Amino acid sequence: DAKTTQPTSMDCAEGRAANLPCNHSTISGNEYVYWYRQIHSQGPQYIIHGLKNNETNEMASLIITEDRKSSTLILPHATLRDTAVYYCIVVGDDMRFGAGTRLTVKP
Amino acid sequence: GAGVSQSPSNKVTEKGKDVELRCDPISGHTALYWYRQSLGQGLEFLIYFQGNSAPDKSGLPSDRFSAERTGGSVSTLTIQRTQQEDSAVYLCASRLWKNTGELFFGEGSRLTVL
C-alpha cells in the first residue's frame, strides 16, 4: 500500500497558486518525498523531491514540515496546462503510488 | 534512445490469448518498475527489478502475470490467458539506483482484451 494520503481532487483558478497537500506520517528518516504529475494519457512526469529542507525549482516549490509527516507542493502561478493528477510518493524500494490528487485549473 | 522505450504502444487481443509487453530502460539504470493503470485509476505497482537481485513481485495480481529482465536491461511483462479486466495501460519506469534519483517513465503499452 502507498505510504501517502492526498485529497482526491482540488480546483484552482488560473494564475493563482495551487497548494497540494500530502500526508506521509510513517515516513522514515532517510526516505525522500517525491512529486510527480500525470497529464491525461501521458506517462508520469517528475516535478520535485526533498528530504528535510524546502526545495524550489523551475516548476514548483516543496514545503516539508519539520516533523516530515506532511508536505505541500506549490505551483506558484497555475496555468490551464497544469491540470493533471498529482502524485506524492515516499521513495523506498518499490515506489508505490497512491491515487493522487486531480487538480483542475479553471479560467 | 535517451528515454524509456516501451512496445507495443497499443495491443488488442482476444480473451484467453497470451501477450508480451517489452520495456527498454535508460542505459545504465539498474532499477526497473512495471505499473498498471486502468482507465481513470491511479498507478498500480506490479513488480520491481534491482540489478541482479531477486525481483519484488508482490504487486503482481495473479499467477497469470510474470516478468523477467534479461542481462539487467530489457524487461518483458507476460500476461497469460488474458482476461477483460487486464485491459489497461502498462507503464514501465527506470531509475539509476534504488532510493536515488527520479523515476523515468515510458509512454506505456495500452492493452485491450476483447
Backbone of each chain as ProteinMPNN parsed JSONL, in Angstrom:
{"seq_chain_A": "DAKTTQPTSMDCAEGRAANLPCNHSTISGNEYVYWYRQIHSQGPQYIIHGLKNNETNEMASLIITEDRKSSTLILPHATLRDTAVYYCIVVGDDMRFGAGTRLTVKP", "coords_chain_A": {"N_chain_A": [[0.839, -1.188, 0.0], [0.346, 2.328, -0.601], [2.315, 4.852, 0.995], [1.301, 7.303, 1.47], [-1.23, 9.891, 1.811], [-3.6, 11.749, 0.027], [-5.749, 14.493, -0.931], [-8.62, 13.772, -2.93], [-9.399, 15.412, -5.074], [-8.916, 18.764, -6.363], [-9.567, 22.214, -7.006], [-8.37, 25.069, -8.808], [-7.894, 28.498, -9.473], [-6.935, 29.931, -12.557], [-3.692, 31.361, -12.757], [-3.496, 31.743, -10.065], [-1.94, 30.556, -6.994], [-1.433, 27.095, -6.608], [-1.914, 24.845, -4.069], [-0.977, 21.816, -3.005], [-1.646, 19.339, -0.753], [-0.034, 16.697, 1.175], [-0.013, 13.837, 3.151], [2.279, 11.966, 5.016], [2.77, 10.244, 7.305], [4.159, 8.041, 8.253], [6.703, 8.111, 7.367], [10.16, 7.294, 6.975], [13.397, 8.14, 8.392], [15.344, 8.393, 6.368], [14.025, 8.486, 4.003], [12.941, 9.92, 0.986], [10.665, 12.448, -0.184], [8.816, 12.475, -3.066], [7.392, 14.154, -5.873], [5.187, 13.713, -8.553], [3.528, 14.27, -11.693], [0.709, 13.542, -13.759], [-0.403, 14.068, -16.818], [-3.294, 13.85, -18.771], [-3.387, 10.764, -20.402], [-0.676, 10.61, -20.73], [2.684, 9.521, -19.755], [3.743, 9.511, -16.283], [5.289, 12.462, -14.94], [8.218, 13.73, -13.559], [8.396, 16.1, -10.879], [9.479, 17.355, -8.491], [11.591, 16.837, -5.601], [12.324, 16.104, -2.115], [14.027, 15.992, 1.081], [14.399, 16.969, 3.832], [14.657, 19.758, 3.88], [13.052, 22.668, 2.499], [12.353, 22.883, -0.976], [12.948, 24.256, -4.23], [12.265, 24.561, -7.663], [12.234, 25.145, -11.223], [9.676, 24.452, -11.808], [8.096, 24.124, -9.492], [7.507, 24.515, -5.904], [8.461, 22.872, -2.888], [7.295, 22.257, 0.23], [8.195, 21.014, 3.28], [7.139, 19.748, 6.339], [8.481, 20.289, 9.648], [8.503, 17.971, 11.202], [8.367, 16.16, 9.223], [6.119, 14.761, 8.513], [4.251, 15.578, 6.757], [3.72, 17.277, 3.615], [3.716, 19.969, 1.203], [2.998, 20.688, -2.09], [3.663, 23.375, -4.173], [2.408, 25.155, -6.804], [3.253, 28.029, -8.193], [1.989, 29.888, -9.955], [-0.585, 28.886, -11.331], [-1.438, 27.373, -14.447], [-3.646, 26.594, -17.204], [-2.571, 24.366, -18.365], [-1.512, 23.01, -16.28], [-3.375, 21.351, -15.283], [-3.931, 18.195, -14.076], [-3.205, 14.904, -12.708], [-1.769, 14.719, -9.585], [0.833, 13.174, -7.943], [2.052, 12.216, -4.827], [4.772, 10.661, -3.405], [6.494, 8.462, -1.196], [9.778, 7.657, -1.263], [10.852, 4.498, -1.464], [12.092, 1.181, -1.846], [10.156, 0.039, -3.558], [8.513, 1.985, -4.718], [5.645, 2.765, -4.59], [2.659, 4.153, -5.73], [0.042, 6.344, -4.665], [-3.434, 7.238, -4.998], [-3.403, 9.838, -5.816], [-3.946, 13.404, -6.421], [-6.408, 14.981, -8.205], [-5.972, 17.774, -9.937], [-7.662, 20.558, -11.058], [-7.352, 23.248, -13.081], [-8.936, 26.248, -13.453], [-10.281, 28.637, -15.793]], "CA_chain_A": [[0.0, 0.0, 0.0], [1.073, 3.574, -0.633], [2.577, 5.41, 2.303], [0.842, 8.691, 1.464], [-2.63, 10.189, 1.582], [-3.812, 13.03, -0.626], [-7.159, 14.717, -1.297], [-8.967, 13.191, -4.228], [-9.45, 16.429, -6.12], [-8.832, 20.172, -5.979], [-9.689, 23.196, -8.08], [-7.555, 26.264, -8.628], [-8.111, 29.493, -10.514], [-5.76, 30.224, -13.38], [-2.9, 32.485, -12.277], [-3.335, 31.676, -8.616], [-1.088, 29.468, -6.519], [-2.077, 25.824, -6.263], [-1.239, 24.22, -2.935], [-1.433, 20.433, -2.926], [-1.112, 18.724, 0.46], [0.218, 15.257, 1.215], [0.359, 13.298, 4.453], [3.151, 10.781, 4.988], [3.095, 10.202, 8.732], [5.013, 6.897, 8.586], [7.954, 8.241, 6.62], [11.374, 7.013, 7.727], [14.332, 9.247, 8.39], [16.157, 8.515, 5.162], [13.157, 8.402, 2.829], [12.631, 11.161, 0.319], [9.326, 12.688, -0.717], [8.849, 12.839, -4.48], [6.131, 14.53, -6.509], [5.05, 13.515, -9.989], [2.199, 14.55, -12.19], [0.339, 12.811, -14.952], [-1.373, 14.737, -17.666], [-4.13, 12.835, -19.416], [-2.88, 9.795, -21.382], [0.786, 10.613, -20.815], [3.382, 8.919, -18.638], [4.007, 10.453, -15.191], [6.405, 13.392, -15.111], [8.836, 14.154, -12.311], [8.287, 17.519, -10.588], [10.412, 17.832, -7.478], [11.703, 15.952, -4.454], [13.013, 16.68, -0.973], [14.235, 15.128, 2.251], [14.057, 17.722, 5.038], [14.572, 21.183, 3.593], [12.178, 23.092, 1.418], [13.021, 22.867, -2.258], [12.301, 25.01, -5.302], [12.861, 24.506, -8.987], [11.522, 25.974, -12.197], [8.285, 24.023, -11.904], [7.302, 24.16, -8.272], [8.183, 24.522, -4.608], [8.058, 21.795, -1.991], [7.419, 22.621, 1.636], [8.12, 19.81, 4.124], [7.031, 20.139, 7.737], [9.673, 19.967, 10.433], [8.43, 16.577, 11.626], [8.387, 15.417, 7.956], [4.926, 13.924, 8.378], [3.429, 16.067, 5.655], [4.375, 18.229, 2.72], [2.83, 20.69, 0.294], [3.535, 21.093, -3.388], [3.11, 24.669, -4.556], [2.575, 25.673, -8.162], [3.053, 29.439, -7.82], [1.057, 30.577, -10.852], [-1.138, 27.755, -12.082], [-1.99, 27.594, -15.778], [-4.571, 25.544, -17.62], [-1.783, 23.18, -18.685], [-1.159, 22.305, -15.045], [-4.443, 20.404, -14.96], [-3.321, 16.867, -14.109], [-3.224, 14.179, -11.435], [-0.502, 14.926, -8.913], [1.14, 12.076, -7.04], [3.077, 12.369, -3.806], [5.197, 9.329, -3.003], [7.665, 8.318, -0.34], [10.646, 6.797, -2.052], [11.513, 3.336, -0.911], [12.496, 0.314, -2.935], [9.146, -0.37, -4.519], [7.906, 3.133, -5.385], [4.204, 2.585, -4.744], [1.916, 5.397, -5.867], [-1.329, 6.383, -4.2], [-4.411, 7.624, -6.026], [-3.096, 11.175, -6.284], [-4.933, 14.497, -6.392], [-6.747, 15.512, -9.53], [-6.032, 19.237, -9.913], [-8.276, 21.193, -12.215], [-7.135, 24.685, -13.124], [-10.074, 26.817, -14.173], [-10.033, 30.007, -16.27]], "C_chain_A": [[0.883, 1.25, 0.0], [1.227, 4.116, 0.776], [2.05, 6.822, 2.435], [-0.663, 8.771, 1.317], [-2.752, 11.597, 1.033], [-5.304, 13.227, -0.854], [-7.409, 14.2, -2.703], [-8.916, 14.222, -5.337], [-9.36, 17.823, -5.523], [-9.044, 21.014, -7.22], [-8.805, 24.388, -7.755], [-7.85, 27.208, -9.771], [-6.805, 29.756, -11.256], [-5.04, 31.462, -12.865], [-2.685, 32.507, -10.781], [-2.405, 30.533, -8.244], [-1.94, 28.236, -6.208], [-1.251, 25.162, -5.167], [-1.797, 22.816, -2.733], [-0.81, 19.752, -1.709], [-0.907, 17.22, 0.327], [0.616, 14.867, 2.638], [1.182, 12.032, 4.298], [3.677, 10.563, 6.397], [4.035, 9.059, 9.107], [6.369, 6.954, 7.886], [9.145, 7.965, 7.528], [12.391, 8.121, 7.514], [15.114, 9.45, 7.111], [15.331, 8.404, 3.881], [12.82, 9.785, 2.292], [11.144, 11.234, -0.034], [9.483, 13.161, -2.159], [7.444, 13.218, -4.933], [6.239, 14.319, -8.012], [3.667, 14.013, -10.404], [1.976, 13.791, -13.491], [-0.764, 13.568, -15.668], [-2.04, 13.669, -18.512], [-3.403, 12.079, -20.518], [-1.371, 9.849, -21.571], [1.398, 9.861, -19.64], [3.631, 9.944, -17.55], [5.3, 11.231, -15.41], [6.924, 13.806, -13.746], [8.672, 15.663, -12.124], [9.408, 17.961, -9.665], [10.543, 16.781, -6.393], [12.466, 16.657, -3.328], [13.138, 15.685, 0.16], [13.774, 15.846, 3.523], [13.8, 19.193, 4.717], [13.554, 21.462, 2.501], [12.989, 23.171, 0.129], [12.23, 23.693, -3.265], [13.03, 24.736, -6.602], [11.978, 25.3, -9.94], [10.042, 25.612, -12.294], [7.474, 24.325, -10.661], [8.185, 24.361, -7.049], [7.624, 23.399, -3.758], [8.348, 22.233, -0.572], [7.214, 21.362, 2.465], [8.083, 20.272, 5.571], [8.239, 19.647, 8.522], [9.679, 18.503, 10.882], [8.399, 15.614, 10.433], [7.156, 14.541, 7.762], [3.972, 14.428, 7.303], [4.235, 17.039, 4.808], [3.325, 18.881, 1.838], [3.59, 21.035, -0.976], [2.866, 22.405, -3.781], [3.455, 24.961, -6.011], [2.265, 27.164, -8.074], [2.051, 30.196, -8.692], [0.451, 29.526, -11.791], [-1.684, 28.201, -13.443], [-2.903, 26.423, -16.133], [-3.817, 24.242, -17.91], [-1.306, 22.423, -17.452], [-2.265, 21.361, -14.583], [-3.919, 18.983, -15.156], [-3.628, 16.159, -12.791], [-1.831, 14.283, -10.836], [-0.307, 13.831, -7.863], [2.274, 12.465, -6.099], [3.486, 10.974, -3.383], [6.424, 9.407, -2.108], [8.559, 7.279, -0.992], [11.3, 5.726, -1.198], [11.925, 2.469, -2.085], [11.409, 0.174, -3.984], [8.375, 0.767, -5.169], [6.406, 2.938, -5.644], [3.51, 3.932, -4.732], [0.543, 5.256, -5.221], [-2.238, 6.811, -5.339], [-4.179, 9.033, -6.555], [-4.231, 12.158, -6.106], [-5.164, 14.972, -7.812], [-6.933, 17.015, -9.401], [-6.643, 19.742, -11.204], [-8.058, 22.69, -12.104], [-8.2, 25.297, -14.019], [-9.792, 28.247, -14.603], [-10.753, 31.04, -15.42]], "O_chain_A": [[1.999, 1.244, 0.519], [0.387, 3.875, 1.643], [2.33, 7.484, 3.435], [-1.301, 7.864, 0.781], [-2.095, 12.523, 1.509], [-6.049, 12.253, -0.959], [-6.515, 14.196, -3.55], [-8.436, 13.928, -6.432], [-9.678, 18.044, -4.355], [-8.744, 20.592, -8.336], [-8.527, 24.681, -6.592], [-8.035, 26.777, -10.909], [-5.727, 29.797, -10.665], [-5.665, 32.481, -12.572], [-1.801, 33.204, -10.281], [-2.115, 29.656, -9.059], [-3.019, 28.335, -5.624], [-0.048, 24.949, -5.317], [-2.951, 22.65, -2.338], [0.41, 19.603, -1.636], [-1.518, 16.562, -0.515], [1.48, 15.498, 3.246], [0.82, 11.134, 3.537], [4.875, 10.682, 6.651], [4.651, 9.1, 10.173], [7.089, 5.957, 7.826], [9.15, 8.349, 8.698], [12.275, 8.929, 6.592], [15.508, 10.574, 6.801], [15.889, 8.245, 2.795], [12.463, 10.693, 3.042], [10.466, 10.214, -0.164], [10.195, 14.127, -2.434], [6.447, 12.681, -4.449], [7.226, 14.686, -8.65], [2.765, 14.157, -9.579], [2.914, 13.451, -14.212], [-1.89, 13.688, -15.186], [-1.403, 12.697, -18.916], [-2.869, 12.68, -21.45], [-0.838, 9.204, -22.474], [0.721, 9.592, -18.647], [3.723, 11.136, -17.844], [6.265, 10.726, -15.984], [6.146, 14.191, -12.874], [8.792, 16.425, -13.084], [10.196, 18.84, -10.014], [9.68, 15.91, -6.278], [13.152, 17.656, -3.547], [12.447, 14.667, 0.195], [12.864, 15.379, 4.207], [12.85, 19.794, 5.217], [13.241, 20.595, 1.686], [14.177, 23.493, 0.154], [11.009, 23.814, -3.169], [14.26, 24.685, -6.639], [11.088, 26.036, -9.514], [9.246, 26.394, -12.813], [6.315, 24.729, -10.746], [9.414, 24.377, -7.131], [6.459, 23.022, -3.89], [9.485, 22.538, -0.215], [6.173, 20.713, 2.363], [8.901, 21.094, 5.986], [8.928, 18.713, 8.112], [10.735, 17.871, 10.937], [8.406, 14.396, 10.614], [7.169, 13.654, 6.908], [2.987, 13.762, 6.983], [5.276, 17.549, 5.222], [2.193, 18.407, 1.739], [4.683, 21.6, -0.933], [1.642, 22.526, -3.725], [4.623, 25.007, -6.398], [1.103, 27.529, -7.893], [1.337, 31.065, -8.192], [0.933, 29.319, -12.905], [-2.304, 29.257, -13.568], [-2.925, 25.401, -15.447], [-4.356, 23.151, -17.725], [-0.761, 21.325, -17.563], [-2.098, 20.649, -13.593], [-3.514, 18.608, -16.257], [-4.229, 16.734, -11.884], [-0.836, 13.974, -11.493], [-1.167, 13.599, -7.013], [3.311, 12.974, -6.523], [2.624, 10.168, -3.031], [7.268, 10.293, -2.246], [8.135, 6.15, -1.241], [12.155, 5.99, -0.353], [12.09, 2.967, -3.199], [11.701, 0.187, -5.18], [7.629, 0.515, -6.115], [5.964, 2.947, -6.793], [3.735, 4.753, -3.843], [-0.048, 4.176, -5.232], [-1.854, 6.753, -6.507], [-4.693, 9.392, -7.615], [-5.334, 11.794, -5.695], [-4.224, 15.32, -8.527], [-7.92, 17.482, -8.833], [-6.198, 19.398, -12.299], [-8.518, 23.327, -11.155], [-8.349, 24.922, -15.182], [-9.141, 28.997, -13.875], [-10.65, 32.238, -15.684]]}, "seq_chain_B": "GAGVSQSPSNKVTEKGKDVELRCDPISGHTALYWYRQSLGQGLEFLIYFQGNSAPDKSGLPSDRFSAERTGGSVSTLTIQRTQQEDSAVYLCASRLWKNTGELFFGEGSRLTVL", "coords_chain_B": {"N_chain_B": [[17.68, 5.149, -27.775], [17.161, 8.085, -25.697], [15.331, 7.926, -23.685], [12.959, 5.938, -21.71], [11.805, 3.166, -23.378], [8.914, 1.641, -24.677], [7.164, -1.199, -25.939], [4.54, -3.144, -27.526], [2.975, 0.012, -28.452], [0.28, -0.031, -28.54], [-1.96, -2.702, -28.044], [-4.212, -5.064, -29.083], [-6.069, -7.79, -28.117], [-7.478, -11.1, -27.988], [-9.602, -12.502, -25.518], [-8.118, -14.899, -23.417], [-5.814, -15.247, -24.848], [-2.178, -15.085, -24.851], [0.0, -12.385, -23.97], [2.852, -10.303, -24.588], [4.726, -7.701, -23.256], [7.071, -5.172, -23.787], [9.921, -3.569, -22.321], [12.394, -1.185, -22.553], [14.812, 0.075, -20.712], [16.402, 3.185, -19.616], [19.765, 3.436, -20.535], [22.12, 2.04, -18.356], [20.599, 2.365, -16.09], [19.763, 0.81, -13.101], [17.513, 0.041, -11.737], [14.231, -1.098, -12.348], [10.794, -0.763, -13.032], [7.442, -1.973, -13.185], [4.164, -0.876, -13.823], [0.586, -0.788, -13.613], [-2.175, 0.79, -15.084], [-5.449, 1.254, -14.91], [-8.367, 2.475, -16.632], [-8.996, 5.735, -15.68], [-7.971, 5.334, -13.178], [-5.422, 5.195, -10.541], [-1.817, 4.613, -10.435], [-0.891, 1.295, -10.333], [1.32, -0.63, -8.632], [3.324, -3.241, -9.911], [5.717, -4.914, -10.256], [9.207, -5.019, -9.4], [12.547, -4.598, -10.332], [15.902, -4.809, -9.32], [19.044, -4.433, -10.23], [20.903, -7.393, -10.134], [19.472, -8.635, -8.218], [16.878, -10.648, -6.662], [13.653, -10.155, -8.002], [11.055, -7.945, -6.752], [8.035, -9.151, -6.505], [5.634, -8.57, -5.417], [3.432, -7.067, -6.164], [2.147, -8.23, -8.314], [-0.89, -9.21, -9.76], [-1.971, -11.781, -10.152], [-1.155, -15.291, -10.781], [-1.046, -15.387, -13.457], [0.41, -13.389, -14.413], [3.715, -12.469, -15.169], [7.181, -11.54, -15.116], [10.316, -10.758, -16.556], [13.768, -9.882, -16.553], [16.278, -9.524, -18.627], [19.767, -9.806, -18.653], [20.056, -7.583, -17.089], [18.903, -5.416, -18.337], [16.751, -5.005, -20.728], [13.282, -5.604, -20.19], [10.557, -7.911, -19.98], [7.122, -8.123, -19.72], [4.788, -10.549, -19.148], [1.56, -11.673, -19.821], [-0.542, -14.229, -19.255], [-3.214, -16.114, -20.703], [-5.174, -13.999, -21.093], [-7.564, -11.778, -19.596], [-10.594, -9.811, -19.668], [-10.492, -7.896, -17.679], [-7.844, -7.334, -17.557], [-7.32, -5.33, -19.265], [-5.738, -2.315, -19.749], [-3.387, 0.416, -19.276], [-0.029, -0.306, -19.419], [2.702, 0.606, -17.69], [6.157, 1.279, -17.752], [9.07, 1.988, -15.866], [12.243, 3.455, -15.053], [15.145, 3.883, -12.981], [18.273, 5.258, -11.847], [19.449, 4.055, -9.578], [18.265, 2.277, -6.723], [16.437, 4.161, -4.353], [17.566, 6.521, -5.095], [17.53, 9.415, -7.147], [15.361, 10.472, -9.831], [12.389, 8.922, -11.136], [12.021, 7.608, -14.303], [9.632, 7.478, -16.765], [8.207, 5.391, -19.319], [6.073, 5.734, -22.231], [4.083, 3.946, -22.106], [2.183, 0.883, -22.645], [-0.755, 0.237, -24.199], [-3.166, -2.017, -23.443], [-5.777, -3.88, -24.743], [-8.257, -6.119, -24.102], [-10.411, -8.155, -25.72]], "CA_chain_B": [[17.144, 6.444, -27.452], [17.538, 8.622, -24.419], [14.302, 7.684, -22.691], [12.447, 4.587, -21.558], [11.048, 2.788, -24.568], [8.014, 0.515, -24.489], [6.478, -1.683, -27.144], [3.948, -2.207, -28.477], [2.274, 1.126, -27.83], [-1.096, -0.487, -28.45], [-2.131, -4.121, -28.313], [-5.569, -5.573, -28.939], [-6.001, -9.239, -28.146], [-8.713, -11.789, -27.605], [-9.601, -13.162, -24.216], [-7.508, -16.21, -23.405], [-4.51, -15.227, -25.512], [-1.043, -14.574, -24.085], [0.623, -11.172, -24.526], [4.145, -9.89, -24.046], [4.984, -6.272, -23.341], [8.516, -5.003, -23.657], [10.415, -2.295, -21.801], [13.827, -0.948, -22.715], [15.059, 1.21, -19.814], [17.52, 4.063, -19.927], [21.031, 2.724, -20.393], [22.811, 2.253, -17.093], [19.671, 2.36, -14.96], [19.751, -0.521, -12.515], [16.193, -0.27, -11.185], [13.165, -1.084, -13.348], [9.48, -0.955, -12.411], [6.243, -2.096, -14.001], [2.916, -0.436, -13.208], [-0.623, -0.917, -14.428], [-3.127, 1.877, -14.852], [-6.752, 1.066, -15.535], [-9.0, 3.734, -17.033], [-9.45, 6.604, -14.603], [-7.413, 4.907, -11.898], [-4.035, 5.53, -10.279], [-0.802, 3.646, -10.84], [-0.825, 0.097, -9.505], [2.636, -1.254, -8.697], [3.296, -4.652, -10.251], [6.957, -5.638, -9.992], [10.388, -4.156, -9.338], [13.84, -5.241, -10.508], [17.061, -4.011, -8.92], [20.275, -5.115, -10.574], [20.816, -8.847, -10.232], [18.731, -9.163, -7.069], [15.568, -11.231, -6.952], [12.669, -9.088, -8.139], [9.937, -7.816, -5.83], [6.854, -9.497, -7.296], [4.495, -8.507, -4.502], [2.289, -6.376, -6.759], [1.527, -8.97, -9.417], [-2.25, -9.521, -9.311], [-2.273, -13.214, -10.208], [-0.046, -16.063, -11.346], [-1.029, -15.253, -14.915], [1.351, -12.31, -14.695], [5.111, -12.724, -14.852], [8.092, -10.603, -15.774], [11.729, -11.072, -16.445], [14.676, -8.838, -17.008], [17.45, -10.242, -19.11], [21.018, -9.059, -18.735], [19.964, -6.34, -16.344], [18.473, -4.304, -19.171], [15.387, -5.114, -21.254], [12.343, -6.403, -19.404], [9.334, -8.347, -20.641], [5.978, -8.462, -18.863], [3.96, -11.519, -19.847], [0.241, -11.955, -19.247], [-1.068, -15.448, -19.859], [-4.674, -16.324, -20.675], [-5.675, -12.661, -20.762], [-8.961, -11.548, -19.251], [-11.005, -8.452, -19.995], [-10.07, -6.975, -16.62], [-6.427, -6.997, -17.746], [-7.252, -4.149, -20.136], [-5.156, -1.185, -19.007], [-2.092, 0.874, -19.786], [1.058, -0.875, -18.628], [3.79, 1.578, -17.703], [7.469, 0.864, -17.28], [9.888, 3.112, -15.423], [13.565, 3.062, -14.577], [15.964, 4.9, -12.339], [19.675, 4.889, -11.843], [19.7, 3.139, -8.463], [17.173, 2.363, -5.759], [16.481, 5.236, -3.374], [18.205, 7.73, -5.596], [17.18, 9.895, -8.463], [13.97, 10.458, -10.241], [11.899, 7.779, -11.893], [11.723, 7.986, -15.681], [8.576, 6.619, -17.283], [7.894, 5.274, -20.727], [4.746, 6.223, -22.592], [3.116, 2.908, -21.792], [1.579, -0.02, -23.643], [-2.19, 0.134, -23.943], [-3.659, -3.359, -23.748], [-7.228, -4.049, -24.792], [-8.637, -7.522, -24.216], [-11.799, -8.202, -26.192]], "C_chain_B": [[17.49, 6.859, -26.036], [16.555, 8.271, -23.317], [13.966, 6.215, -22.561], [11.541, 4.284, -22.748], [10.19, 1.564, -24.29], [7.381, 0.121, -25.807], [5.649, -2.914, -26.807], [3.266, -1.048, -27.754], [0.795, 0.785, -27.645], [-1.173, -1.964, -28.812], [-3.587, -4.497, -28.062], [-5.495, -7.092, -29.075], [-7.337, -9.827, -27.726], [-8.541, -12.447, -26.246], [-9.017, -14.561, -24.345], [-6.145, -16.281, -24.073], [-3.432, -14.722, -24.548], [-0.508, -13.313, -24.765], [1.957, -10.919, -23.845], [4.327, -8.406, -24.292], [6.456, -6.059, -23.017], [8.856, -3.624, -23.128], [11.927, -2.242, -21.957], [14.183, 0.272, -21.872], [16.196, 2.09, -20.316], [18.82, 3.312, -19.631], [21.713, 3.076, -19.071], [21.91, 2.283, -15.876], [19.537, 0.945, -14.416], [18.369, -0.939, -12.003], [15.135, -0.121, -12.268], [11.852, -1.487, -12.699], [8.423, -1.141, -13.484], [5.042, -1.658, -13.172], [1.772, -0.711, -14.177], [-1.561, 0.228, -14.073], [-4.398, 1.6, -15.633], [-7.391, 2.424, -15.76], [-9.491, 4.514, -15.816], [-8.891, 6.274, -13.238], [-5.96, 5.362, -11.74], [-3.096, 4.433, -10.743], [-0.732, 2.5, -9.836], [0.532, -0.557, -9.699], [2.497, -2.738, -8.994], [4.555, -5.382, -9.789], [8.127, -4.679, -10.097], [11.639, -5.016, -9.449], [14.934, -4.281, -10.056], [18.302, -4.826, -9.205], [20.052, -6.602, -10.763], [20.055, -9.48, -9.067], [17.423, -9.791, -7.514], [14.524, -10.129, -7.016], [11.625, -9.106, -7.032], [8.653, -7.998, -6.636], [5.553, -9.27, -6.532], [3.263, -7.829, -5.101], [1.607, -7.124, -7.891], [0.162, -9.482, -8.977], [-2.613, -10.995, -9.338], [-1.103, -13.946, -10.825], [-0.08, -16.069, -12.867], [-0.018, -14.199, -15.357], [2.763, -12.74, -14.295], [5.965, -11.712, -15.589], [9.501, -11.089, -15.597], [12.537, -9.901, -16.975], [15.987, -9.518, -17.359], [18.659, -9.312, -19.165], [20.973, -7.722, -18.03], [19.493, -5.152, -17.16], [17.005, -4.462, -19.56], [14.534, -6.011, -20.36], [11.117, -6.742, -20.24], [8.298, -8.709, -19.588], [5.07, -9.37, -19.683], [2.657, -11.726, -19.088], [-0.309, -13.163, -19.99], [-2.589, -15.486, -19.723], [-5.382, -15.013, -20.299], [-7.175, -12.653, -20.512], [-9.315, -10.098, -19.558], [-10.556, -7.457, -18.934], [-8.581, -6.648, -16.682], [-6.258, -5.771, -18.64], [-6.813, -2.94, -19.318], [-3.959, -0.67, -19.79], [-1.028, 0.334, -18.846], [2.274, 0.036, -18.802], [5.056, 0.969, -17.115], [8.253, 2.116, -16.885], [11.242, 2.591, -14.966], [14.208, 4.218, -13.828], [17.349, 4.34, -12.129], [19.964, 3.828, -10.786], [18.551, 3.299, -7.495], [17.476, 3.473, -4.765], [17.188, 6.492, -3.858], [17.614, 8.125, -6.93], [15.725, 9.777, -8.814], [13.672, 9.222, -11.083], [11.516, 8.269, -13.286], [10.737, 6.981, -16.267], [8.594, 6.549, -18.804], [6.492, 5.77, -20.985], [3.672, 5.155, -22.425], [2.705, 2.059, -22.974], [0.111, -0.164, -23.278], [-2.676, -1.233, -24.399], [-5.177, -3.372, -23.694], [-7.527, -5.521, -25.03], [-10.118, -7.59, -24.567], [-12.53, -9.434, -25.649]], "O_chain_B": [[18.047, 6.075, -25.268], [16.905, 8.312, -22.138], [14.581, 5.357, -23.194], [10.634, 5.05, -23.073], [10.667, 0.572, -23.739], [7.098, 0.956, -26.667], [6.006, -3.66, -25.896], [3.01, -1.137, -26.553], [0.148, 1.257, -26.71], [-0.535, -2.419, -29.761], [-4.124, -4.278, -26.976], [-4.926, -7.61, -30.036], [-8.202, -9.139, -27.185], [-7.45, -12.89, -25.888], [-9.367, -15.314, -25.254], [-5.405, -17.249, -23.893], [-3.723, -14.033, -23.571], [-0.558, -13.192, -25.989], [2.161, -11.274, -22.684], [4.108, -7.915, -25.4], [7.01, -6.674, -22.107], [8.185, -2.639, -23.435], [12.64, -3.154, -21.537], [13.887, 1.398, -22.273], [16.859, 1.778, -21.306], [18.947, 2.643, -18.606], [21.861, 4.246, -18.718], [22.394, 2.231, -14.746], [19.239, 0.005, -15.153], [18.091, -2.128, -11.854], [15.136, 0.856, -13.017], [11.8, -2.434, -11.913], [8.498, -0.544, -14.558], [4.908, -2.007, -12.0], [1.968, -0.847, -15.385], [-1.715, 0.584, -12.905], [-4.424, 1.699, -16.859], [-6.994, 3.412, -15.142], [-10.295, 4.018, -15.028], [-9.294, 6.873, -12.241], [-5.348, 5.853, -12.689], [-3.514, 3.453, -11.36], [-0.538, 2.717, -8.64], [0.862, -0.991, -10.802], [1.656, -3.418, -8.406], [4.478, -6.347, -9.029], [8.057, -3.663, -10.788], [11.78, -6.025, -8.759], [14.898, -3.091, -10.368], [18.588, -5.799, -8.507], [19.13, -7.022, -11.463], [20.0, -10.703, -8.942], [16.92, -9.505, -8.601], [14.514, -9.247, -6.156], [11.345, -10.152, -6.447], [8.238, -7.096, -7.364], [4.493, -9.728, -6.956], [2.158, -8.004, -4.588], [0.57, -6.674, -8.379], [0.056, -10.123, -7.931], [-3.501, -11.413, -8.595], [-0.168, -13.325, -11.333], [0.771, -16.694, -13.501], [0.357, -14.131, -16.528], [2.973, -13.302, -13.22], [5.526, -11.103, -16.565], [9.835, -11.747, -14.612], [12.051, -9.06, -17.731], [16.703, -10.019, -16.491], [18.579, -8.186, -19.657], [21.762, -6.827, -18.334], [19.654, -4.007, -16.74], [16.116, -4.09, -18.794], [14.996, -7.03, -19.846], [10.694, -5.963, -21.094], [8.563, -9.499, -18.681], [4.636, -9.007, -20.776], [2.652, -11.927, -17.873], [-0.513, -13.122, -21.203], [-3.164, -14.965, -18.767], [-6.1, -14.949, -19.3], [-7.94, -13.402, -21.12], [-8.429, -9.254, -19.693], [-10.269, -6.302, -19.248], [-8.104, -5.784, -15.946], [-5.156, -5.235, -18.751], [-7.443, -2.59, -18.32], [-3.569, -1.229, -20.815], [-1.116, 0.498, -17.629], [2.796, 0.208, -19.903], [5.021, 0.246, -16.119], [8.11, 3.171, -17.503], [11.373, 1.441, -14.547], [13.854, 5.381, -14.023], [17.581, 3.134, -12.217], [20.633, 2.831, -11.057], [17.922, 4.357, -7.451], [18.627, 3.691, -4.386], [17.382, 7.43, -3.084], [17.244, 7.275, -7.739], [14.962, 9.063, -8.164], [14.56, 8.583, -11.648], [10.769, 9.237, -13.423], [10.988, 5.776, -16.259], [8.946, 7.513, -19.485], [5.795, 6.185, -20.059], [2.484, 5.434, -22.587], [2.851, 2.447, -24.133], [-0.227, -0.625, -22.188], [-2.609, -1.569, -25.581], [-5.781, -2.928, -22.717], [-7.104, -6.099, -26.031], [-10.971, -7.138, -23.803], [-13.708, -9.632, -25.945]]}, "name": "protein", "num_of_chains": 2, "seq": "DAKTTQPTSMDCAEGRAANLPCNHSTISGNEYVYWYRQIHSQGPQYIIHGLKNNETNEMASLIITEDRKSSTLILPHATLRDTAVYYCIVVGDDMRFGAGTRLTVKPGAGVSQSPSNKVTEKGKDVELRCDPISGHTALYWYRQSLGQGLEFLIYFQGNSAPDKSGLPSDRFSAERTGGSVSTLTIQRTQQEDSAVYLCASRLWKNTGELFFGEGSRLTVL"}
